């Protein structure tokens, strides 16, 4: 902002607008995918977990909100609006938006087909657009303006779980099981759509159309191409690294406003005006301190969890009681990772590991084993039949899933829907597959 107003607008109101849709799409891929019947447990477990995190954040920022006078003159309706839609502090809106959006998509799955869900989500997003970046058009029509103003008595922005979240949740759920596209097409689409979205944003800003600037017509298009590219480029992180990154990034998001307050307090105490007067220096200071504090906090939590749950997450007392049974099954994740690395070391560079997880991973639990393998960077699996492949997709397993056994032509639709690769058993079968389409 100290260097260029246009540059600040581009970075914070255009480029940075891909962040929250990305979060929603990841949630859609791992939480909102699948049928309502099979995903109910996962959806409600996620909502419960996110509500708990939202509650912790509310308690954390309650003193700051009281000090700033946010709640002194707030009515019950104001508090309800902040709690359900706006978030009790300015950045906490994401938590209730994600909860509302996930539940809304879950209800859609119970009542609508996939195409109908996308149409409804697109309509909701369109309504949100005219309450956000395209508000200038609404202001020209008094009747419609009155309807939006009535809505703003319930929520402050249309960037919420009703109008903003569902479309990106559905895009993420669809992208997680869609067939991969040519990278050149994806990159071309991303560049063209992002340049067009940037022009859209600057035009809306020039004509002063925006009430807020979180929603653009081309934002879903940009996110489609970006997310597909990220899925294609997924690095082979180790499980511990990914888990630790989850802790750190979560706490950076939660704590950074508190760190803003802390940096301002420190700057005032040591009389270092540069940290507050220069926007770039202030941003870098907040970024660095947020990362350091979050890293240390995540380090403490990770150490505590590791000490408490070494073997499958069970406390020692419960594990010993479990072993009193005549027989039990105990899986050692570390041993599985060791086996994967040992096999990789013995493979030539031209070969990749493709574990067989058929027959429920030979009784070890196909989804559990595949998830651990996926965290180790394995991106190809073998299954016996199409049903096993579908079950893995519903559990969030990505990459190639090769069906080794015969799949009846009546089930070819499942191969396409869940992005499964079918083994060709003979020439006649290959002709049948080609007649249906590339699967």
Helices and strands as residue ranges (DSSP letters): H 5-13, G 15-17, H 18-30, H 36-68, H 76-81, I 82-86, H 93-111, H 114-130, H 135-138, H 142-151, H 165-175, H 183-206, H 219-232, H 239-270, H 274-277, H 279-308, H 316-322, H 333-346, E 355-356, H 358-363, H 366-375, E 380-383, H 386-394, E 400-403, G 409-411, H 412-417, E 421-422, H 427-436
